Amino acid sequence: MCGIVGAVAQRPVKDILLEGLRRLEYRGYDSAGMALWDGQTIDRLRRAGKVQSLADAMDSTPLAGSVGIAHTRWATHGKPNEKNAHPHMAGSQLALVHNGIIDNFESLKAELVSEGVTFSSDTDTEVVAHLIARELKTTAELREAVQKVVGYLEGAFALGVISADHPDQLVAARKGSPLVIGVGMGGENFIASDQLALLQVTDRFMFLDEGDIALLTQENIQVWNAGGEAVEHDVVRYEHGVSAADKGEFKHYMLKEIYEQPEVVAQTMAGRISNGRLLEQAFGADAAAVFDQVKQVQIVACGTSYHAGMIAKYWIEDLAGIPCMVEVASEFRYRKVVLPEGTLLLTISQSGETADTLAALREVKSRVLASLAICNVPGSSLVRESDLSLMTNAGPEIGVASTKAFTTQLVALLLTTIALGRRYELSEAQEQSLVSALEGLPQLLEQALAMDEGIQQMAQAFAEKHHALFLGRGTLFPVAMEGALKLKEISYIHAEAYPAGELKHGPLALVDKDMPVVTVAPRNDMLDKLKANLQEVRARGGELFVFAGCADTVKAEEGVQVLEVPAVDMLLEPVLYTIPLQLLSYHVAVLKGTDVDQPRNLAKSVTVE
């Protein structure tokens, strides 16, 4: 949550910071603010609302300076108003931005209040600013003061700190929240929550490890680990072009990212398959030795990634014939977990910084055979802390509602399934058949996108609805869950998903003319049973919206709208049938006039509990 950006340079940095905030706004958009050292004082400007509110305010209240920090907020402690917006200050000498949550802020605040400190906000963050200011009374160096204060803090944080007494410095610290350093070309360096924020000024980045503290000046970057020892980190180049973070001709990032799926699915497979076979080295140099020992798989993920994991369970148990468990990370990390010998821990995350998923990995890493991360960000914490990884190569995903991340995760998980399956029940001929089907998937996704006009018309029926029910069977049940989640996220329509066979166990009571029922109905072994479930809905006056594998098998009639989905190999149905559900949610949200890319109360990356 929250986005932070900072700069120390020889040139004015206001516009750099403001553009960085715009690129980070997917992380939170409750308020925004900036603080700059102008050569004499630290000037601060904050506004409630989106980054544009801050930009408008700067037209009448300009800020100037070559050292500064900025923040776009997703509110945790304190209402989303101006007084709680970052940066927070201790007097006029020190300013700080923070992404994360300080768990013990109440006791620290009480201690400071007893010493006569007055607070101007309701946030946990302001505590950190006052603690650093207190340390600077007895500590000459800003970095040392920050390092001492970090030792008092419990929780998760990424910090950016500037001080009028150290005007040539920017100090950064991270624990549990992402932070990268942008390495400038000379005379300038930067920090940000995400590489995207800094692509305007650099394509070279340094990733901080857990517990690191960094001191940035115009010419130098120094890093110390949690033990206070000086360390060096590699500088890596950003793999995608700057244009990858632009909307191009599309009205919304979400629509752009939906339409990118044929291309990015192909990228997920690129260099991983050859001559009809999977290349296992894509997972890492030690992958083959690890896969040889796997006896079962434990999948841990959150949100959309959890739905991908649910589908992977069907695949792994079907094609490999070994046990696979799937659990939401926020539950998994807080209970006693039994992990038999030979367990592969498989984590899934778009950002690689999801707090609960990271915590789950750290909790059980020493008790599993190995850990494998399916992720979209190569330098993320999840990737760096896992034994093996497979990048989805989806490119930046800016829309808060995940689309291309999900489908590329599914492809990556199917590749993982092949790697495991070839050691058990998957024959070489089956593998070649599956790889062939995967190679044809991008073209099928293009055909699914061609359904857009029909889906747009279908969406008209949802504009005045307040509830919806999504049904699916087998691997299409998690797809139904993902469809319901998308509708909830961006249109604010209450939606639930159920296995179609569970209708008579409760959900049927909800069905009436005001409860549209969305169903994914591929032409597979479960179709006849699903059609019976649909008849139960129609008998009770429910309105059906069916995405069918064959229009002849589910016929359109009064109260039943049917759109035909291209024929596809049964194993790939979850990938293909996701596309129309994404488009349906998008068009409903547009009709309802919601903020598609930045839905209320949400942020892209959940880096706090």
ABEGO torsion letter per residue (X at the ends): XEBBBBBBBABBAAAAAAAAAAAAAAAEAABBBBBBBAGABBBBBBBBEBAAAAAAAAAABBBBEABBBBBBBBBABEBBBAAABOBBBBEAABBBBBBEBBAAAAAAAAAAAAAGBBBABABAAAAAAAAAAAAAAABABAAAAAAAAAAABBEBBBBBBBBAABAABBBBBBBGBBBBBBBBAEGBBBBBABAAAAAAABABBBBBBBGBBBBBBAABBBBBBAAGBBBBBBBBBBABBAAAABAEABABAAAAAAAAAAAAAAAAABGABBGGBBBAAAAEAAAAAAAAABABBBBBBBEAAAAAAAAAAAAAAAAAGBBBBBBBAAAAAABBBBBBBGBBBBBBBAAGABAAAAAAAAAAAAABABBBBBBABAABAAAAABABBBBAGAEBBABABBAAAAAAAAAAAAAAAAAAAAABABBAAAAAAAAAAAAAAAAAAAAAAAAAAAAAAAAAAAAABABBBBBBBEAAAAAAAAAAAAAAAAAGBBBBBBBAAAAAAGAAAABBAABBBBBBBBBBAAAAAAAAAAAAAAAAGBBBBBBBABAAABBBBBGBBBBBBBBBBAAAAAAAAAAAAAAAAAAAAAAAGBBAABBBGBBABBABX
